[in-house]
Amino acid sequence: MIQETVKATGALQIKLYGPDGQLKQEQNVKNLVVTTGKGYIASRMVATPTAMSHMAIGTGTVDPVVGDTALGTQAARVALTSSAAVGAVVTYVASFGATVGTGAITEAGIFNASTAGTMLCRTEFAVVNKGADDSLTITWTVTVS
């Protein structure tokens, strides 16, 4: 009997830089591929839905669950700096410059629209205190295995 399981998993690298360009903080965290994200991945096999194009950060502190469709408290959403697929791994990169999404950042998500849209992934992490002059770069990998 053949048994096959397809899984989608993800991980983020979060880097906070001060106004001088020096690295202030770095975190590596896992994420949750939510139900709408899994449906989105499956739909790509038969149709061409709008590609993932934006990343959001927020200040919410509620643990991610598979039914999530938005961040708890979104602080900012920006267009992806880059996205690439190599084999079964997709990498998304976004940068939140000075004055964009400031505060005690604790969550992030990937979406296919500048507002609302379909959420692919969501994660919560230890607080990143992003000041008005700081910049934040997130590199997010999603692996289908």
DSSP file with accessible surface (Angstrom, degrees, kcal/mol):
  #  RESIDUE AA STRUCTURE BP1 BP2  ACC     N-H-->O    O-->H-N    N-H-->O    O-->H-N    TCO  KAPPA ALPHA  PHI   PSI    X-CA   Y-CA   Z-CA
    1    1 A M              0   0  208      0, 0.0     2,-0.5     0, 0.0     0, 0.0   0.000 360.0 360.0 360.0 132.5    0.0    0.0    0.0
    2    2 A I        -     0   0  153      2,-0.0     2,-0.5     0, 0.0     0, 0.0  -0.790 360.0-175.1 -92.6 129.3    1.3    3.4   -1.0
    3    3 A Q        +     0   0  165     -2,-0.5     2,-0.4     2,-0.0     0, 0.0  -0.994   5.3 176.0-123.6 128.7    1.0    6.2    1.6
    4    4 A E        -     0   0  163     -2,-0.5     2,-0.4     2,-0.0    -2,-0.0  -0.998  10.0-169.1-134.3 135.6    2.0    9.7    0.7
    5    5 A T        -     0   0  116     -2,-0.4     2,-0.5     2,-0.0    -2,-0.0  -0.992   7.8-156.4-125.5 127.9    1.8   12.8    2.8
    6    6 A V        -     0   0  103     -2,-0.4     2,-0.4   138,-0.0    -2,-0.0  -0.908  17.7-176.4-103.8 129.5    2.3   16.3    1.4
    7    7 A K        -     0   0  122    138,-3.5   138,-2.9    -2,-0.5     2,-0.5  -0.942  18.3-155.2-125.4 146.7    3.3   18.9    3.9
    8    8 A A  E     +A  144   0A  22     -2,-0.4    25,-0.4   136,-0.2     2,-0.3  -0.991  24.2 168.1-120.3 122.9    3.9   22.6    3.7
    9    9 A T  E     -A  143   0A  58    134,-2.7   134,-3.4    -2,-0.5     2,-0.3  -0.903  10.3-166.7-129.8 161.7    6.2   24.1    6.3
   10   10 A G  E     -AB 142  31A   9     21,-0.5    21,-1.7    -2,-0.3     2,-0.3  -0.961  10.0-168.6-147.8 164.6    7.9   27.4    6.6
   11   11 A A  E     -AB 141  30A  38    130,-2.2   130,-2.9    -2,-0.3     2,-0.4  -0.983  11.4-148.5-151.7 151.2   10.6   29.4    8.5
   12   12 A L  E     -AB 140  29A   4     17,-3.3    17,-2.0    -2,-0.3     2,-0.5  -0.936   7.7-155.1-123.2 148.8   11.5   33.1    8.8
   13   13 A Q  E     -AB 139  28A  60    126,-2.5   126,-2.5    -2,-0.4     2,-0.5  -0.995  20.3-166.0-117.5 119.3   14.7   34.9    9.3
   14   14 A I  E     -AB 138  27A   2     13,-3.0    13,-2.2    -2,-0.5     2,-0.4  -0.934   6.2-175.8-111.2 126.5   14.0   38.3   10.8
   15   15 A K  E     -AB 137  26A  55    122,-2.7   122,-2.7    -2,-0.5     2,-0.5  -0.987   8.4-162.6-127.7 126.1   16.7   41.0   10.9
   16   16 A L  E     -AB 136  25A   4      9,-2.7     8,-3.3    -2,-0.4     9,-1.5  -0.920  10.7-166.7-107.0 127.0   16.3   44.4   12.6
   17   17 A Y  E     -AB 135  23A  61    118,-3.1   118,-2.3    -2,-0.5     6,-0.2  -0.922  14.1-131.6-115.6 140.2   18.8   47.1   11.5
   18   18 A G    >   -     0   0    4      4,-2.6     3,-2.4    -2,-0.4   116,-0.1  -0.234  40.4 -91.4 -76.8 174.7   19.4   50.4   13.3
   19   19 A P  T 3  S+     0   0   96      0, 0.0    -1,-0.1     0, 0.0   115,-0.1   0.750 127.8  59.5 -61.6 -20.4   19.6   53.8   11.4
   20   20 A D  T 3  S-     0   0  116      2,-0.1     3,-0.1     1,-0.0   114,-0.1   0.425 118.9-110.9 -86.9   1.0   23.3   53.3   11.0
   21   21 A G  S <  S+     0   0   47     -3,-2.4     2,-0.3     1,-0.3   113,-0.0   0.443  72.9 138.7  85.0  -0.7   22.8   50.0    9.1
   22   22 A Q        -     0   0  126      1,-0.1    -4,-2.6    -5,-0.0     2,-0.3  -0.577  62.4-108.0 -81.7 138.4   24.1   47.9   11.9
   23   23 A L  E     +B   17   0A  79     -2,-0.3    -6,-0.3    -6,-0.2     3,-0.1  -0.502  39.6 173.7 -65.5 122.9   22.3   44.6   12.8
   24   24 A K  E     +     0   0A 118     -8,-3.3     2,-0.3     1,-0.4    -7,-0.2   0.739  62.6   3.9-100.6 -33.2   20.5   45.1   16.1
   25   25 A Q  E     -B   16   0A  64     -9,-1.5    -9,-2.7     2,-0.0    -1,-0.4  -0.990  55.9-170.3-156.1 146.4   18.5   41.9   16.4
   26   26 A E  E     +B   15   0A  85     -2,-0.3     2,-0.3   -11,-0.2   -11,-0.2  -0.998   7.5 177.7-142.3 138.1   18.1   38.6   14.5
   27   27 A Q  E     -B   14   0A  28    -13,-2.2   -13,-3.0    -2,-0.3     2,-0.5  -0.989  16.4-157.7-137.0 148.1   15.6   35.8   15.0
   28   28 A N  E     +B   13   0A 113     -2,-0.3     2,-0.3   -15,-0.2   -15,-0.2  -0.997  28.2 166.3-123.6 120.9   14.9   32.5   13.2
   29   29 A V  E     -B   12   0A  30    -17,-2.0   -17,-3.3    -2,-0.5     2,-0.2  -0.943  32.4-121.7-135.8 156.3   11.3   31.2   13.7
   30   30 A K  E     -B   11   0A 176     -2,-0.3    94,-0.3   -19,-0.3   -19,-0.3  -0.537  29.0-151.3 -89.1 161.9    9.0   28.6   12.2
   31   31 A N  E     -B   10   0A  24    -21,-1.7   -21,-0.5    -2,-0.2     2,-0.5  -0.768  13.4-115.5-127.0 175.8    5.6   29.5   10.8
   32   32 A L  E     -E  122   0B  48     90,-2.6    90,-2.3    -2,-0.2     2,-0.8  -0.960  15.8-143.9-113.7 124.2    2.1   28.0   10.3
   33   33 A V  E     -E  121   0B   4     -2,-0.5    88,-0.2   -25,-0.4   -25,-0.1  -0.823  32.9-143.0 -83.8 113.3    0.8   27.4    6.8
   34   34 A V     >  -     0   0    0     86,-1.2     4,-2.3    -2,-0.8     3,-0.3  -0.234  21.3 -99.6 -79.9 169.0   -2.9   28.2    7.4
   35   35 A T  H  > S+     0   0   78     31,-3.5     4,-2.4     1,-0.3     5,-0.2   0.899 124.0  50.7 -56.2 -44.5   -5.9   26.5    5.8
   36   36 A T  H  > S+     0   0   50     30,-0.5     4,-2.1    32,-0.4    -1,-0.3   0.860 109.3  53.2 -64.3 -32.1   -6.4   29.2    3.2
   37   37 A G  H  > S+     0   0    0     -3,-0.3     4,-2.5    83,-0.3    -2,-0.2   0.906 108.1  48.7 -67.3 -41.8   -2.7   28.9    2.3
   38   38 A K  H  X S+     0   0  107     -4,-2.3     4,-2.4     2,-0.2    -2,-0.2   0.916 111.9  49.5 -64.9 -40.7   -3.0   25.1    1.8
   39   39 A G  H  X S+     0   0   44     -4,-2.4     4,-2.5    -5,-0.2    -2,-0.2   0.900 109.6  52.4 -62.9 -38.3   -6.0   25.7   -0.4
   40   40 A Y  H  X S+     0   0   21     -4,-2.1     4,-1.3     2,-0.2    -2,-0.2   0.928 108.5  49.9 -62.8 -45.6   -4.1   28.3   -2.3
   41   41 A I  H >< S+     0   0   48     -4,-2.5     3,-0.5     1,-0.2     4,-0.4   0.939 112.3  47.6 -60.2 -45.1   -1.2   25.8   -2.9
   42   42 A A  H >< S+     0   0   54     -4,-2.4     3,-1.8     1,-0.2     4,-0.4   0.908 107.0  56.9 -63.9 -38.4   -3.6   23.2   -4.2
   43   43 A S  H >X S+     0   0   38     -4,-2.5     4,-2.0     1,-0.3     3,-1.4   0.793  92.9  69.2 -65.7 -25.3   -5.4   25.7   -6.5
   44   44 A R  T << S+     0   0  111     -4,-1.3    -1,-0.3    -3,-0.5    -2,-0.2   0.708  89.7  64.8 -66.4 -16.2   -2.1   26.4   -8.2
   45   45 A M  T <4 S+     0   0  154     -3,-1.8    -1,-0.3    -4,-0.4    -2,-0.2   0.721 119.0  19.9 -77.9 -20.3   -2.2   22.9   -9.7
   46   46 A V  T <4 S+     0   0  134     -3,-1.4     2,-0.3    -4,-0.4    -2,-0.2   0.490 129.4  21.4-126.0  -9.5   -5.4   23.7  -11.7
   47   47 A A  S  < S-     0   0   51     -4,-2.0    -1,-0.1     2,-0.0     0, 0.0  -0.887  70.2-114.4-148.4 177.0   -5.6   27.4  -12.0
   48   48 A T        -     0   0  127     -2,-0.3     3,-0.1    -3,-0.1    -4,-0.1  -0.706  37.7-178.9-121.8  79.4   -3.4   30.5  -11.8
   49   49 A P        -     0   0   35      0, 0.0     2,-0.0     0, 0.0    -2,-0.0  -0.266  49.1 -68.1 -70.1 166.4   -4.6   32.5   -8.8
   50   50 A T        -     0   0   95      1,-0.1     3,-0.1    62,-0.0    63,-0.0  -0.337  62.0-114.7 -56.1 129.0   -3.0   35.8   -7.9
   51   51 A A        -     0   0   54      1,-0.1     2,-0.2    -3,-0.1    -1,-0.1  -0.238  34.7 -89.4 -66.0 153.9    0.6   35.2   -6.8
   52   52 A M        +     0   0    9      1,-0.2    60,-0.3    58,-0.0    -1,-0.1  -0.470  59.3 158.6 -61.4 131.1    1.7   35.9   -3.2
   53   53 A S        +     0   0   37     58,-2.2    27,-2.9     1,-0.2     2,-0.3   0.504  43.3  51.9-138.3 -11.8    2.9   39.5   -3.4
   54   54 A H  E     -GF  79 111B  33     57,-2.5    57,-2.8    25,-0.3     2,-0.4  -0.950  51.2-155.4-137.8 153.7    2.9   41.1    0.0
   55   55 A M  E     -GF  78 110B   0     23,-2.4    23,-2.6    -2,-0.3     2,-0.3  -0.978  14.8-162.2-126.3 140.9    4.1   40.6    3.5
   56   56 A A  E     -GF  77 109B   0     53,-2.6    53,-2.1    -2,-0.4     2,-0.3  -0.906   4.4-161.8-121.8 151.6    2.6   42.1    6.6
   57   57 A I  E     +GF  76 108B   0     19,-2.4    18,-3.1    -2,-0.3    19,-1.8  -0.908  17.5 171.3-125.3 156.4    3.9   42.6   10.2
   58   58 A G  E     -GF  74 107B   0     49,-2.1    48,-2.8    -2,-0.3    49,-1.4  -0.923  41.8-120.6-154.8-178.0    1.8   43.3   13.3
   59   59 A T        +     0   0   55     14,-2.4    15,-0.1    -2,-0.3    45,-0.0   0.220  62.9 128.2-115.8  10.1    1.7   43.7   17.0
   60   60 A G        -     0   0    6     13,-0.5    -2,-0.1     1,-0.1    12,-0.1  -0.303  40.0-164.5 -68.9 154.5   -0.9   40.9   17.8
   61   61 A T        +     0   0  101     63,-0.1     2,-0.4     2,-0.1    -1,-0.1   0.254  47.5 117.4-125.8  12.0    0.0   38.3   20.4
   62   62 A V  S    S-     0   0  103      1,-0.1    10,-0.2     3,-0.0     3,-0.1  -0.670  72.8-107.7 -83.1 134.0   -2.6   35.6   19.8
   63   63 A D        -     0   0  113     -2,-0.4    -1,-0.1     1,-0.1    -2,-0.1  -0.295  39.1-103.8 -58.8 140.4   -1.1   32.3   18.7
   64   64 A P        -     0   0   32      0, 0.0     2,-0.3     0, 0.0    -1,-0.1  -0.347  38.9-170.3 -63.7 143.8   -1.5   31.4   15.1
   65   65 A V    >   -     0   0   82     -3,-0.1     3,-2.2   -33,-0.1   -30,-0.1  -0.942  36.2-108.1-132.3 158.0   -4.2   28.8   14.2
   66   66 A V  T 3  S+     0   0   71     -2,-0.3   -31,-3.5     1,-0.3   -30,-0.5   0.742 115.1  59.4 -61.8 -22.0   -4.9   27.0   10.9
   67   67 A G  T 3  S+     0   0   53    -33,-0.2    -1,-0.3   -32,-0.1   -33,-0.1   0.475  76.7 125.5 -86.2   1.0   -8.1   29.0   10.4
   68   68 A D    <   +     0   0   32     -3,-2.2   -32,-0.4     1,-0.1    51,-0.1  -0.292  28.7 172.0 -61.5 143.0   -6.4   32.4   10.5
   69   69 A T        +     0   0   89      1,-0.2     2,-0.3   -34,-0.1    -1,-0.1   0.348  67.6  20.4-127.5  -2.7   -7.1   34.7    7.5
   70   70 A A  S    S-     0   0   52     49,-0.1    -1,-0.2    48,-0.0     2,-0.1  -0.963  87.2 -87.8-155.8 165.5   -5.4   37.9    8.8
   71   71 A L        -     0   0   15     -2,-0.3     3,-0.4     1,-0.1    -2,-0.1  -0.384  38.5-117.0 -71.4 161.9   -2.9   39.0   11.4
   72   72 A G  S    S-     0   0   49      1,-0.3     2,-0.3   -10,-0.2    -1,-0.1   0.966 102.0  -1.0 -64.3 -51.4   -4.1   39.8   14.9
   73   73 A T  S    S-     0   0   77     -3,-0.0   -14,-2.4   -13,-0.0   -13,-0.5  -0.802  79.8-149.8-143.2  93.0   -3.2   43.5   14.7
   74   74 A Q  E     +G   58   0B  85     -3,-0.4   -16,-0.3    -2,-0.3     3,-0.1  -0.476  18.6 176.7 -69.7 132.9   -1.6   44.5   11.4
   75   75 A A  E     -     0   0B  44    -18,-3.1    26,-0.4     1,-0.4     2,-0.3   0.716  66.8 -10.1-102.8 -31.8    0.9   47.4   11.6
   76   76 A A  E     -G   57   0B  13    -19,-1.8   -19,-2.4    25,-0.2    -1,-0.4  -0.972  50.3-158.1-164.6 152.8    2.1   47.5    8.0
   77   77 A R  E     +G   56   0B  42     -2,-0.3     2,-0.3   -21,-0.2   -21,-0.2  -0.993  18.6 178.9-138.2 131.1    2.0   45.6    4.7
   78   78 A V  E     -G   55   0B  29    -23,-2.6   -23,-2.4    -2,-0.4     2,-0.1  -0.902  34.6 -97.7-129.7 157.6    4.5   46.0    1.9
   79   79 A A  E     -G   54   0B  60     -2,-0.3    16,-0.4   -25,-0.2   -25,-0.3  -0.436  53.8 -94.9 -67.7 146.7    5.1   44.5   -1.5
   80   80 A L        -     0   0   27    -27,-2.9    14,-0.3     1,-0.1     3,-0.1  -0.379  21.0-147.1 -63.1 141.4    7.6   41.7   -1.6
   81   81 A T  S    S-     0   0   91     12,-2.7     2,-0.3     1,-0.3    13,-0.2   0.857  79.8 -14.2 -73.7 -37.9   11.2   42.7   -2.5
   82   82 A S  E     -C   93   0A  63     11,-1.6    11,-2.5     2,-0.0     2,-0.3  -0.985  55.9-168.4-159.4 159.4   11.7   39.4   -4.2
   83   83 A S  E     +C   92   0A  72     -2,-0.3     2,-0.3     9,-0.2     9,-0.2  -0.964  14.4 170.2-150.7 141.2   10.2   35.9   -4.5
   84   84 A A  E     -C   91   0A  56      7,-2.0     7,-3.1    -2,-0.3     2,-0.5  -0.992  21.2-147.7-153.1 146.2   11.7   32.8   -6.0
   85   85 A A  E     +C   90   0A  74     -2,-0.3     2,-0.4     5,-0.2     5,-0.2  -0.975  14.9 175.9-118.0 128.8   11.0   29.1   -6.3
   86   86 A V  E >   -C   89   0A 116      3,-2.9     3,-2.0    -2,-0.5     2,-0.2  -0.960  67.3 -48.9-130.3 111.4   13.8   26.5   -6.5
   87   87 A G  T 3  S-     0   0   82     -2,-0.4     0, 0.0     1,-0.3     0, 0.0  -0.424 123.5 -19.4  62.0-126.6   12.5   23.0   -6.5
   88   88 A A  T 3  S+     0   0   54     -2,-0.2    56,-2.5    -3,-0.1     2,-0.5   0.189 120.5  92.1 -98.1  16.4   10.0   22.6   -3.7
   89   89 A V  E <   -CD  86 143A  52     -3,-2.0    -3,-2.9    54,-0.2     2,-0.4  -0.952  53.0-168.7-118.5 126.3   11.2   25.7   -1.8
   90   90 A V  E     -CD  85 142A  40     52,-2.9    52,-2.8    -2,-0.5     2,-0.5  -0.940   7.0-160.2-110.8 134.1    9.8   29.2   -2.2
   91   91 A T  E     -CD  84 141A  44     -7,-3.1    -7,-2.0    -2,-0.4     2,-0.4  -0.969   6.4-172.8-118.8 128.0   11.6   32.2   -0.7
   92   92 A Y  E     -CD  83 140A  22     48,-3.1    48,-3.4    -2,-0.5     2,-0.4  -0.950   2.7-169.5-116.1 139.0    9.9   35.5   -0.1
   93   93 A V  E     +CD  82 139A  26    -11,-2.5   -12,-2.7    -2,-0.4   -11,-1.6  -0.993   7.8 173.0-129.7 136.9   11.8   38.6    1.0
   94   94 A A  E     - D   0 138A   0     44,-2.1    44,-2.6    -2,-0.4     2,-0.4  -0.993  15.5-152.9-140.7 147.1   10.3   41.9    2.3
   95   95 A S  E     - D   0 137A  54    -16,-0.4     2,-0.7    -2,-0.3    42,-0.2  -0.981   2.3-160.7-123.0 133.5   11.8   45.1    3.8
   96   96 A F  E     - D   0 136A   0     40,-3.4    40,-2.5    -2,-0.4     3,-0.1  -0.942  24.6-158.4-112.2 102.8   10.0   47.4    6.1
   97   97 A G    >   -     0   0   32     -2,-0.7     3,-2.1    38,-0.2    37,-0.1   0.022  38.1 -47.6 -74.8-175.4   12.0   50.7    6.0
   98   98 A A  T 3  S+     0   0   49      1,-0.3    35,-0.2    35,-0.2    -1,-0.2  -0.209 128.1  11.7 -54.3 139.8   12.2   53.6    8.4
   99   99 A T  T 3  S+     0   0  106     33,-1.8     2,-0.7    32,-0.3     3,-0.4   0.317  99.9 115.1  71.0  -2.6    8.8   54.7    9.7
  100  100 A V  S <  S-     0   0   50     -3,-2.1    -1,-0.2    34,-0.3   -24,-0.1  -0.848  89.4 -12.6-101.2 114.4    7.0   51.6    8.2
  101  101 A G  S    S+     0   0    9     -2,-0.7    -1,-0.2   -26,-0.4   -25,-0.2   0.959  84.8 179.3  67.9  53.8    5.5   49.3   10.8
  102  102 A T        +     0   0   64     -3,-0.4     2,-0.3   -27,-0.2    29,-0.2  -0.456  32.1  54.0 -86.0 159.9    7.0   50.7   13.9
  103  103 A G  E    S- H   0 130B  33     27,-2.7    27,-2.7    -2,-0.1     2,-1.4  -0.768 102.6 -20.7 121.0-162.6    6.4   49.4   17.4
  104  104 A A  E     - H   0 129B  43     -2,-0.3     2,-0.3    25,-0.2    25,-0.2  -0.660  68.3-161.0 -87.1  87.3    6.6   46.1   19.3
  105  105 A I  E     + H   0 128B   0     23,-2.5    23,-2.3    -2,-1.4   -46,-0.2  -0.567  27.5 154.3 -78.0 129.1    6.4   43.8   16.2
  106  106 A T  E     +     0   0B  13    -48,-2.8    19,-2.5    -2,-0.3     2,-0.3   0.331  54.5  40.2-136.4   0.3    5.3   40.2   17.2
  107  107 A E  E     -FH  58 124B   0    -49,-1.4   -49,-2.1    17,-0.3     2,-0.3  -0.986  51.2-173.7-152.0 160.1    3.7   38.6   14.1
  108  108 A A  E     -FH  57 123B   0     15,-1.9    15,-2.3    -2,-0.3     2,-0.3  -0.983   3.3-176.7-152.3 158.6    4.0   38.4   10.3
  109  109 A G  E     -FH  56 122B   0    -53,-2.1   -53,-2.6    -2,-0.3     2,-0.4  -0.983  21.8-128.7-154.0 160.2    2.1   37.0    7.4
  110  110 A I  E     +FH  55 121B   0     11,-1.6    10,-2.9    -2,-0.3    11,-0.7  -0.953  31.6 176.3-115.7 135.5    2.3   36.5    3.6
  111  111 A F  E     -FH  54 119B   1    -57,-2.8   -57,-2.5    -2,-0.4   -58,-2.2  -0.883  37.6-132.6-134.9 165.1   -0.7   37.6    1.4
  112  112 A N  S    S+     0   0   17      6,-1.1     2,-0.3   -60,-0.3     5,-0.1   0.105  87.9  46.2-106.8  22.8   -1.6   37.8   -2.3
  113  113 A A  S    S-     0   0   28      3,-0.3     3,-0.1     5,-0.2   -60,-0.1  -0.990  80.3-117.3-157.2 159.8   -2.9   41.4   -2.1
  114  114 A S  S    S+     0   0   74     -2,-0.3     2,-0.3     1,-0.2    -1,-0.1   0.729 107.4  20.0 -74.3 -22.2   -2.0   44.8   -0.8
  115  115 A T  S    S-     0   0  105     -3,-0.0    -1,-0.2   -61,-0.0    -3,-0.0  -0.985 130.5 -20.9-140.9 149.8   -5.2   44.7    1.4
  116  116 A A  S    S+     0   0   75     -2,-0.3    -3,-0.3    -3,-0.1    -4,-0.1  -0.290  82.8 132.1  51.7-125.4   -7.2   41.7    2.5
  117  117 A G        -     0   0   40     -5,-0.1     2,-0.4    -6,-0.1    -1,-0.1  -0.178  66.6 -41.2  78.6-176.2   -6.4   38.8    0.0
  118  118 A T        -     0   0   49    -82,-0.0    -6,-1.1   -81,-0.0     2,-0.5  -0.762  53.3-139.1 -91.2 130.6   -5.5   35.2    0.8
  119  119 A M  E     - H   0 111B   1     -2,-0.4    -8,-0.2    -8,-0.2   -79,-0.2  -0.778  18.9-178.8 -88.9 130.3   -3.1   34.5    3.6
  120  120 A L  E     +     0   0B   3    -10,-2.9   -86,-1.2    -2,-0.5     2,-0.3   0.875  66.0   1.8 -88.5 -51.9   -0.5   31.8    2.9
  121  121 A C  E     -EH  33 110B   0    -11,-0.7   -11,-1.6   -88,-0.2     2,-0.3  -0.956  55.8-168.4-139.2 156.8    1.3   31.8    6.2
  122  122 A R  E     +EH  32 109B   4    -90,-2.3   -90,-2.6    -2,-0.3     2,-0.3  -0.996   9.5 175.6-145.4 145.0    1.3   33.4    9.7
  123  123 A T  E     - H   0 108B   6    -15,-2.3   -15,-1.9    -2,-0.3     2,-0.4  -0.981  17.8-150.3-145.0 157.6    3.7   33.3   12.5
  124  124 A E  E     + H   0 107B  50     -2,-0.3     2,-0.3   -94,-0.3   -17,-0.3  -0.956  25.2 171.1-123.8 146.8    4.2   34.9   16.0
  125  125 A F  E     -     0   0B  16    -19,-2.5     3,-0.1    -2,-0.4   -96,-0.0  -0.928  41.3 -65.2-149.4 170.4    7.6   35.6   17.5
  126  126 A A  E    S-     0   0B  68     -2,-0.3   -21,-0.0     1,-0.1   -19,-0.0  -0.292  76.2 -78.3 -60.0 144.4    9.4   37.3   20.3
  127  127 A V  E     -     0   0B  64      1,-0.1     2,-0.5   -21,-0.1   -21,-0.2  -0.097  39.3-162.7 -53.9 136.3    9.0   41.0   20.2
  128  128 A V  E     - H   0 105B   1    -23,-2.3   -23,-2.5    -3,-0.1     2,-1.2  -0.984  14.2-146.5-116.8 110.1   11.1   43.0   17.8
  129  129 A N  E     - H   0 104B 101     -2,-0.5     2,-0.8   -25,-0.2   -25,-0.2  -0.686  17.4-168.4 -83.5  98.3   11.1   46.7   18.9
  130  130 A K  E     - H   0 103B   3    -27,-2.7   -27,-2.7    -2,-1.2     2,-0.1  -0.785   5.4-156.7 -93.7 110.0   11.2   48.5   15.6
  131  131 A G    >   -     0   0   30     -2,-0.8     3,-1.4   -29,-0.2   -32,-0.3  -0.314  33.5 -98.6 -78.0 168.9   11.9   52.2   16.1
  132  132 A A  T 3  S+     0   0   53      1,-0.3   -33,-1.8   -34,-0.1   -32,-0.2   0.786 124.6  42.9 -60.8 -29.0   11.0   54.9   13.6
  133  133 A D  T 3  S+     0   0  110    -35,-0.2    -1,-0.3   -34,-0.1   -35,-0.2   0.459  97.9  96.7 -97.1  -2.4   14.5   55.0   12.2
  134  134 A D    <   -     0   0    8     -3,-1.4     2,-0.3   -37,-0.1   -34,-0.3  -0.442  59.7-147.9 -84.3 160.9   15.0   51.2   12.1
  135  135 A S  E     -A   17   0A  41   -118,-2.3  -118,-3.1    -2,-0.1     2,-0.4  -0.943   6.5-155.6-126.4 152.1   14.5   48.9    9.1
  136  136 A L  E     -AD  16  96A   0    -40,-2.5   -40,-3.4    -2,-0.3     2,-0.4  -0.991   5.2-168.6-131.4 130.6   13.4   45.3    9.2
  137  137 A T  E     -AD  15  95A  33   -122,-2.7  -122,-2.7    -2,-0.4     2,-0.5  -0.987   3.7-168.3-121.4 131.5   14.0   42.6    6.6
  138  138 A I  E     -AD  14  94A   0    -44,-2.6   -44,-2.1    -2,-0.4     2,-0.5  -0.981   6.2-167.5-121.2 126.5   12.2   39.3    6.7
  139  139 A T  E     -AD  13  93A  41   -126,-2.5  -126,-2.5    -2,-0.5     2,-0.5  -0.972  15.0-171.5-110.2 119.8   13.3   36.3    4.5
  140  140 A W  E     -AD  12  92A   0    -48,-3.4   -48,-3.1    -2,-0.5     2,-0.4  -0.950   6.3-166.4-120.5 124.2   10.6   33.7    4.6
  141  141 A T  E     -AD  11  91A  45   -130,-2.9  -130,-2.2    -2,-0.5     2,-0.5  -0.919   2.2-167.1-112.6 136.9   11.0   30.2    3.1
  142  142 A V  E     -AD  10  90A   6    -52,-2.8   -52,-2.9    -2,-0.4     2,-0.5  -0.993   8.7-165.3-121.4 125.9    8.1   27.8    2.5
  143  143 A T  E     -AD   9  89A  42   -134,-3.4  -134,-2.7    -2,-0.5     2,-0.6  -0.949   9.6-156.8-116.9 129.8    8.9   24.2    1.7
  144  144 A V  E      A    8   0A  53    -56,-2.5  -136,-0.2    -2,-0.5  -138,-0.0  -0.929 360.0 360.0-103.0 121.7    6.5   21.6    0.2
  145  145 A S              0   0   85   -138,-2.9  -138,-3.5    -2,-0.6    -2,-0.0  -0.889 360.0 360.0-136.8 360.0    7.6   18.1    1.1
